[in-house]
Amino acid sequence: MIDVRRLQKAAVGALEDIKAREIEVFDVAHITSMFDRVIIASADSARQLKALASHVQEKAKAAGARVYGAEGEGGGDWALIDLGDIVVHIMQPAVRSHYNLEELWGQSKPRKPRARRRAATRAK
């Protein structure tokens, strides 16, 4: 089994090779037990998205990882590649904006406790 850091490096490298934009990596091991990382990247066209999805799979296999599945790349708007410990999402900008996965997997901003918010509002 391949180390998750090595697999992450291979996946991000594959995305960079084909000029993916806005590549973000989220460590989600503390949120879910299904996988450890989520990688999200943008593609500028259906053709680039398909090339990115294919290249990520090739690089992962070359690094010794197994590709458990790939979905969506045929349509050209989004793709999901399941690498076991890592899930890679590649989307065109409008689709990425619509699904806003960064909010789902990213660190939420800390909220002020309710009592402190009221006190801060009264102080104004």
C-alpha positions in Angstrom: 0.0 0.0 0.0 1.3 3.4 -1.0 1.9 6.1 1.7 -0.8 8.9 1.5 1.9 11.6 1.3 3.5 9.9 -1.7 0.1 9.4 -3.3 -0.8 13.1 -2.7 2.4 14.2 -4.3 1.8 12.1 -7.3 -1.8 13.3 -7.7 -0.9 17.0 -7.3 2.1 16.6 -9.6 -0.2 15.1 -12.3 -2.6 18.0 -11.9 0.3 20.5 -12.2 1.7 18.7 -15.3 -1.5 19.5 -17.2 -1.9 23.0 -15.8 -4.8 22.5 -13.5 -5.7 25.7 -11.6 -6.6 26.4 -8.0 -5.4 23.1 -6.7 -6.4 22.7 -3.0 -5.6 19.8 -0.7 -7.7 19.1 2.4 -6.7 16.8 5.2 -10.0 15.3 6.2 -8.9 12.4 8.3 -10.4 14.1 11.4 -13.8 14.5 9.6 -14.3 11.1 7.9 -12.8 7.6 8.2 -13.5 6.9 4.5 -10.4 8.7 3.2 -7.6 11.0 4.4 -7.3 13.7 1.7 -9.5 15.5 -0.7 -7.9 17.3 -3.6 -9.9 19.8 -5.6 -8.7 21.4 -8.9 -10.1 23.4 -11.7 -9.9 22.8 -15.5 -10.5 25.4 -18.2 -12.2 23.1 -20.7 -13.8 19.7 -21.1 -10.7 18.6 -23.0 -8.4 19.6 -20.2 -10.6 18.1 -17.6 -10.5 14.7 -19.4 -6.7 14.9 -19.8 -6.3 15.8 -16.1 -8.5 12.9 -15.0 -6.6 10.5 -17.2 -3.1 11.8 -16.1 -4.0 11.6 -12.4 -5.0 8.0 -12.8 -1.8 7.2 -14.8 0.5 8.9 -12.3 -1.3 7.2 -9.3 -0.8 3.7 -10.9 2.8 4.5 -11.7 3.4 5.4 -8.1 2.0 2.0 -7.1 -1.5 3.1 -6.1 -4.8 1.5 -7.1 -7.5 3.5 -8.8 -10.7 2.4 -7.2 -13.0 4.3 -9.6 -13.5 7.3 -11.8 -16.7 9.1 -12.5 -18.0 12.0 -14.6 -15.0 12.6 -16.8 -17.1 11.7 -19.9 -19.3 14.7 -19.6 -16.4 17.2 -19.3 -17.8 19.3 -16.5 -16.5 17.4 -13.5 -14.6 14.3 -12.6 -14.0 12.3 -9.4 -11.1 9.9 -9.1 -11.2 7.6 -6.1 -7.6 6.6 -5.1 -8.6 5.0 -1.8 -7.0 7.3 0.8 -7.4 10.3 -1.5 -10.4 11.5 -3.5 -9.6 13.9 -6.4 -12.3 16.3 -7.7 -11.6 18.1 -11.0 -14.2 20.6 -12.1 -14.8 23.4 -14.5 -15.1 26.8 -12.6 -18.9 27.1 -12.8 -19.4 23.6 -11.5 -16.8 24.1 -8.7 -18.5 27.3 -7.7 -21.9 25.6 -7.6 -20.9 22.7 -5.5 -18.5 24.7 -3.3 -16.7 21.6 -1.9 -14.1 23.8 -0.2 -16.8 24.8 2.3 -17.7 21.2 2.9 -14.2 19.9 3.4 -12.3 23.0 4.5 -11.9 24.3 8.0 -14.9 26.3 9.0 -14.3 29.7 10.5 -14.6 29.7 14.3 -17.9 31.2 15.4 -18.1 33.4 18.4 -20.0 31.8 21.3 -23.6 33.2 21.4 -23.0 35.2 24.7 -19.9 36.9 23.3 -21.8 37.9 20.1 -24.6 39.5 22.1 -22.1 41.4 24.3 -20.2 42.6 21.2 -23.5 43.7 19.6 -24.5 45.6 22.8 -21.1 47.3 23.0 -21.6 49.0 19.7 
